[in-house]
Amino acid sequence: MHPIYTYIKQVLHPYYQETEAGALAKWILTEVFHFSTFDLYAGKDMNFSENDRDRLEDILNRLRDYEPLQYVLVKAEFGGLSFEVTPDVLIPRPETLELVEWITADCQGTEGVRILDIGTGSGCIPVTLYKRLEAYRPQVASWDISEKALEVAGRNAAANGAVVTFCCQDVLSESLPETEVDVLVSNPPYIAEKEKASMERNVLDWEPGLALFVPDDDPLLFYRKIAETGLRILSPGGRLYYEINRAYGKETVALLERLGYTEVELRKDLSGNDRMVKAVRP
């Protein structure tokens, strides 16, 4: 291994598990300093300038403060696309991509499908859906309560060539825009406040709490409100999709059934956790 890889791993090992420290070292050298895999493993001599060393030390200092590397690099990969990420938005997760793939499969061949994403954050869901369904000319819109998040999402849509309409909107508001859509999707805040004690510092200290947490006494707050909204804005037979807290799968299904949704389906993610729900508006 390249000696700089070994150095990075040694610096980070007191703060991260060995395998994670190694993965971070590889990511830094390939993404920031453009090492090839051969350079990395062959230990090839590289021209590492003083500016490079200063930049590396800045990155390592931020990582020692548990800042996520995606925020350090201002970039995250999702579904084969590159997204700008800042502390104003959540870092896209693989589980969310599983939800996007479910929706994409269901929408294949549907011309002009109208999609609304609520709580868009970085824009990873609507942008990726647009790109994967582009041949069918989808109409994609997104809401978020955070203007800063919408600015990031707008830049991500432009950078990836996706046509998405963004709106600053609080879904908990009594006054919502009049619209009709065929697909309503959301990865809303779903972590109960009581779960904070078990969370990793890189999430708790850095990612936006506005996009993460719900009150302990009402963990289904956003699912209920969005489902109620769906009864008004979804076309007949329109589909509602959620990413959910794995602890509340059965409760979310029961909520949707009580509201009159049909064909409610709960799916597990690749880790075997309850993670996604689909329901059909009658």
VEXKEBA-580778 format. One record per residue (C-alpha): residue number from 1; residue in three letters; x, y, z. Coordinates in Angstrom, 3 decimals. Each point is the difference from the previous one (the first is absolute). Last residue first. Layout:
% VEXKEBA-580778
   nr  rest        px        py        pz
  NUM   ALA         X         Y         Z
...
***
This chain:
% VEXKEBA-580778
   nr  rest        px        py        pz
  282   PRO   -58.745     4.221    -3.824
  281   ARG     3.496     1.453     0.543
  280   VAL     2.578    -2.763    -0.249
  279   ALA     2.662    -0.712     2.621
  278   LYS     3.745    -0.705    -0.064
  277   VAL     2.184    -0.316     3.068
  276   MET     3.760    -0.176     0.348
  275   ARG     2.520    -0.766     2.753
  274   ASP    -0.772    -3.076     2.094
  273   ASN     3.535    -1.244     0.638
  272   GLY     1.628    -2.968    -1.736
  271   SER     3.271     1.733    -0.840
  270   LEU    -0.947     0.141    -3.689
  269   ASP    -3.086     2.000     0.934
  268   LYS    -3.295    -1.558     1.078
  267   ARG    -3.317     0.651    -1.675
  266   LEU    -3.461     0.856     1.320
  265   GLU    -2.903    -0.029    -2.460
  264   VAL    -3.368     1.740     0.340
  263   GLU    -2.260    -1.165    -2.839
  262   THR    -2.685     2.480     1.079
  261   TYR    -0.022     3.376     1.751
  260   GLY    -3.067     0.743     2.111
  259   LEU     1.445     2.176     2.751
  258   ARG    -0.064    -2.958     2.398
  257   GLU     2.017    -2.010    -2.532
  256   LEU     2.661     2.697    -0.152
  255   LEU     0.326     0.162     3.777
  254   ALA     0.165    -3.796     0.315
  253   VAL     2.854    -0.153    -2.528
  252   THR     1.864     2.731     1.882
  251   GLU    -0.473    -1.829     3.321
  250   LYS     1.242    -3.265    -1.505
  249   GLY     3.172     1.655    -1.267
  248   TYR     0.703     2.155     3.038
  247   ALA     3.400    -1.136     1.293
  246   ARG     1.540    -0.032    -3.480
  245   ASN    -0.604     3.734    -0.265
  244   ILE    -1.523     0.492    -3.415
  243   GLU     0.726     0.878    -3.617
  242   TYR    -3.402     0.690    -1.442
  241   TYR    -1.845    -0.518    -3.285
  240   LEU    -3.547     1.093    -0.883
  239   ARG    -1.576    -1.168    -3.249
  238   GLY    -2.815     1.445    -2.076
  237   GLY    -2.993    -2.240    -0.684
  236   PRO    -2.258     3.048    -0.105
  235   SER     2.352     2.994    -0.395
  234   LEU     1.914     0.991     3.121
  233   ILE    -0.612     3.543     1.279
  232   ARG    -2.704    -0.358     2.651
  231   LEU     0.573    -3.489     1.387
  230   GLY     3.714     0.691    -0.330
  229   THR    -0.238     2.922     2.406
  228   GLU    -1.389    -2.352     2.640
  227   ALA     2.875    -2.386    -0.722
  226   ILE     2.481     2.879     0.293
  225   LYS    -1.472     1.037     3.351
  224   ARG    -0.023    -3.533     1.401
  223   TYR     3.492    -0.881    -1.184
  222   PHE     1.305     3.328     1.307
  221   LEU    -1.271    -0.469     3.542
  220   LEU     0.675    -3.743     0.240
  219   PRO     2.429     0.391     2.933
  218   ASP    -2.549     1.990     2.054
  217   ASP     0.859    -0.166     3.724
  216   ASP     3.750    -0.261    -0.567
  215   PRO    -0.100     3.127    -2.157
  214   VAL     1.536    -0.295    -3.486
  213   PHE     3.635     0.337    -1.027
  212   LEU     2.122    -0.275    -3.123
  211   ALA    -0.553     2.719    -2.605
  210   LEU    -0.169     2.887     2.473
  209   GLY     2.910    -1.575     1.860
  208   PRO     2.280     0.832    -2.918
  207   GLU     3.036    -2.332    -0.199
  206   TRP     3.155     0.963     1.889
  205   ASP     0.054    -0.844     3.697
  204   LEU    -2.570    -2.812     0.041
  203   VAL     1.090    -1.623    -3.254
  202   ASN     3.796    -0.006     0.441
  201   ARG    -0.530    -0.559     3.713
  200   GLU    -1.669    -3.382    -0.516
  199   MET    -3.483    -0.413     1.430
  198   SER    -0.960    -2.087     3.037
  197   ALA    -0.750     2.904     2.345
  196   LYS    -1.983     1.804    -2.694
  195   GLU    -2.648    -2.740    -0.129
  194   LYS    -2.166     1.707     2.642
  193   GLU    -0.590     2.912    -2.401
  192   ALA    -1.775    -2.367    -2.378
  191   ILE     1.530    -0.412    -3.451
  190   TYR    -2.562     0.366    -2.793
  189   PRO     0.585     3.246    -1.899
  188   PRO    -1.482    -0.569    -3.460
  187   ASN     1.196    -2.212    -2.868
  186   SER    -2.958     0.802    -2.202
  185   VAL    -1.631    -1.059    -3.242
  184   LEU    -3.330     0.891    -1.609
  183   VAL    -0.640    -1.498    -3.416
  182   ASP    -2.889     0.793    -2.339
  181   VAL    -0.257     3.685     0.826
  180   GLU    -2.700     2.644     0.273
  179   THR     0.594     3.531     1.241
  178   GLU    -1.441     2.733     2.207
  177   PRO     2.718     1.395     2.224
  176   LEU    -0.194    -0.636     3.761
  175   SER    -1.546     2.145     2.741
  174   GLU    -0.290    -1.654     3.415
  173   SER     3.771    -0.276     0.142
  172   LEU     1.569    -3.303     1.051
  171   VAL     1.295    -0.511    -3.548
  170   ASP     2.094     3.149     0.351
  169   GLN     0.682     1.317    -3.502
  168   CYS     2.889     1.628    -1.844
  167   CYS    -0.648    -1.218    -3.536
  166   PHE     2.279    -1.688    -2.534
  165   THR    -0.949    -0.966    -3.555
  164   VAL     2.301    -2.711    -1.361
  163   VAL     1.507    -0.302    -3.489
  162   ALA     3.158    -2.093     0.380
  161   GLY     3.260     0.752    -1.834
  160   ASN     2.220    -1.327     2.762
  159   ALA     1.638     3.321     0.876
  158   ALA    -3.320     1.840    -0.279
  157   ALA    -1.805    -2.418     2.318
  156   ASN     2.862     0.087     2.471
  155   ARG     0.060     3.805     0.019
  154   GLY    -3.718     0.067     0.708
  153   ALA     0.378    -2.534     2.802
  152   VAL     2.674     2.132     1.677
  151   GLU    -2.190     3.118    -0.216
  150   LEU    -2.972    -2.037     1.228
  149   ALA     1.976    -1.066     3.060
  148   LYS     0.744     3.629     0.794
  147   GLU    -3.685     0.896    -0.394
  146   SER    -0.909    -2.660     2.550
  145   ILE    -3.669    -1.037     0.216
  144   ASP     0.368    -2.315    -2.988
  143   TRP    -2.213    -0.824    -2.933
  142   SER     0.834    -1.766    -3.251
  141   ALA    -1.436    -0.245    -3.497
  140   VAL     0.465    -2.445    -2.880
  139   GLN    -1.953    -0.210    -3.246
  138   PRO     1.265    -3.128    -1.743
  137   ARG     0.893    -0.001    -3.698
  136   TYR    -0.037    -3.776    -0.575
  135   ALA     3.619    -0.146    -1.215
  134   GLU     1.039     1.948     3.100
  133   LEU    -1.132    -2.748     2.369
  132   ARG     3.415    -0.808     1.474
  131   LYS     1.170     3.614    -0.177
  130   TYR    -3.198     1.371     1.523
  129   LEU     0.013    -2.573     2.787
  128   THR     3.627     0.818     0.799
  127   VAL    -0.725     3.730     0.192
  126   PRO    -3.175    -0.503     2.028
  125   ILE     1.636    -2.271     2.623
  124   CYS     3.451     1.624     0.295
  123   GLY    -1.386     3.516     0.377
  122   SER     2.494     0.831     2.726
  121   GLY    -2.821     0.405     2.525
  120   THR    -3.259    -0.920    -1.777
  119   GLY    -2.453     0.026     2.877
  118   ILE    -3.051    -0.936    -2.092
  117   ASP     0.615    -1.473    -3.455
  116   LEU    -2.813     0.492    -2.514
  115   ILE    -0.203    -2.058    -3.194
  114   ARG    -2.265     0.406    -3.032
  113   VAL     0.451    -2.785    -2.548
  112   GLY     0.274     1.463    -3.492
  111   GLU     0.081    -3.331    -1.825
  110   THR    -0.022    -3.132     2.145
  109   GLY     2.293    -2.609    -1.565
  108   GLN     1.926    -0.705     3.173
  107   CYS    -1.748     1.594     2.979
  106   ASP    -0.087    -3.030     2.313
  105   ALA     3.662    -0.851    -0.632
  104   THR     1.047     3.603     0.626
  103   ILE    -1.987     0.129     3.242
  102   TRP     1.729    -3.124     1.350
  101   GLU     3.406     1.275    -1.165
  100   VAL    -0.543     3.300     1.807
   99   LEU    -0.851    -1.876     3.210
   98   GLU     3.175    -2.085    -0.299
   97   LEU     1.921     3.240    -0.569
   96   THR    -1.315     1.247     3.335
   95   GLU     1.491    -3.039     1.704
   94   PRO     3.390     0.826    -1.531
   93   ARG     0.016     3.328     1.879
   92   PRO     0.212     3.585    -1.279
   91   ILE     1.772     2.394     2.423
   90   LEU    -2.629     2.197     1.611
   89   VAL    -0.162     3.639    -0.981
   88   ASP     0.991     3.382     1.478
   87   PRO     3.323    -1.470     1.167
   86   THR     1.028     0.047    -3.671
   85   VAL    -0.357    -2.568    -2.765
   84   GLU     0.575     0.458    -3.730
   83   PHE    -1.195    -3.066    -1.842
   82   SER     1.720    -2.282    -2.514
   81   LEU    -2.064    -2.563    -1.893
   80   GLY     0.402    -3.777    -0.266
   79   GLY    -2.925    -0.642     2.316
   78   PHE     1.349     2.292     2.655
   77   GLU     3.566     1.251     0.366
   76   ALA     0.770     2.679     2.564
   75   LYS     1.847     3.310    -0.266
   74   VAL     0.973     3.044     2.045
   73   LEU     3.373    -1.738     0.574
   72   VAL     0.003     0.810     3.711
   71   TYR    -3.766    -0.439     0.112
   70   GLN     0.293    -3.442    -1.593
   69   LEU     2.857    -0.791     2.398
   68   PRO    -2.404     0.274     2.907
   67   GLU     1.273     2.342     2.750
   66   TYR     1.115    -2.190     2.892
   65   ASP     2.309     2.662     1.498
   64   ARG     2.877    -2.284    -0.923
   63   LEU    -1.422     0.116    -3.521
   62   ARG     0.339     3.766    -0.029
   61   ASN     3.616    -0.175     1.141
   60   LEU     0.704    -2.664    -2.625
   59   ILE    -1.420     2.150    -2.782
   58   ASP     2.050     3.027     1.092
   57   GLU     3.123    -2.188     0.216
   56   LEU    -0.593    -1.256    -3.543
   55   ARG    -0.412     3.521    -1.341
   54   ASP     3.267     1.084     1.607
   53   ARG     1.732    -3.062    -1.461
   52   ASP    -1.379     0.728    -3.447
   51   ASN     1.150     3.621     0.261
   50   GLU     3.477    -1.227     0.945
   49   SER    -0.005    -2.170    -3.100
   48   PHE    -0.494    -3.747    -0.195
   47   ASN     1.682    -1.074    -3.238
   46   MET    -0.692    -3.691     0.153
   45   ASP     2.348    -2.972     0.458
   44   LYS    -1.834    -3.257    -0.713
   43   GLY    -1.062    -1.959     3.055
   42   ALA    -1.289    -2.790    -2.237
   41   TYR    -3.377    -0.121     1.726
   40   LEU    -0.938     3.652    -0.218
   39   ASP     1.687     0.820    -3.293
   38   PHE    -1.645    -3.049    -1.604
   37   THR    -3.421     1.028     1.323
   36   SER     0.572     3.413    -1.547
   35   PHE     0.750     2.944     2.250
   34   HIS    -2.071     3.063    -0.854
   33   PHE     0.932     2.136     3.022
   32   VAL    -3.502     0.767     1.200
   31   GLU    -2.062    -2.970    -1.177
   30   THR     2.630    -2.757    -0.152
   29   LEU     2.141     1.000     2.982
   28   ILE    -2.894     1.074     2.212
   27   TRP    -2.127    -3.060    -0.803
   26   LYS     2.866    -2.407     0.675
   25   ALA     0.735     1.591     3.371
   24   LEU    -3.696     0.035     0.897
   23   ALA    -0.306    -3.706    -0.824
   22   GLY     3.047    -0.773     2.131
   21   ALA    -1.370     1.984     2.942
   20   GLU    -3.314    -1.828    -0.417
   19   THR     1.721    -3.406     0.093
   18   GLU     2.026     0.983     3.060
   17   GLN    -2.931     1.394     1.975
   16   TYR     0.000     3.775     0.198
   15   TYR     1.407     2.633     2.366
   14   PRO     3.232    -1.602     1.207
   13   HIS     0.482    -1.459    -3.520
   12   LEU    -0.135     3.359    -1.766
   11   VAL     3.678     0.982     0.258
   10   GLN     1.208    -3.555    -0.666
    9   LYS    -2.242    -0.343    -3.065
    8   ILE     1.208     3.288    -1.402
    7   TYR     3.663    -0.985     0.475
    6   THR    -0.491    -3.434    -1.590
    5   TYR    -1.661     1.572    -3.023
    4   ILE     2.866     2.512    -0.183
    3   PRO     2.463    -2.930     0.057
    2   HIS    -1.647    -1.558    -3.071
    1   MET    -1.079    -3.592     0.624
***
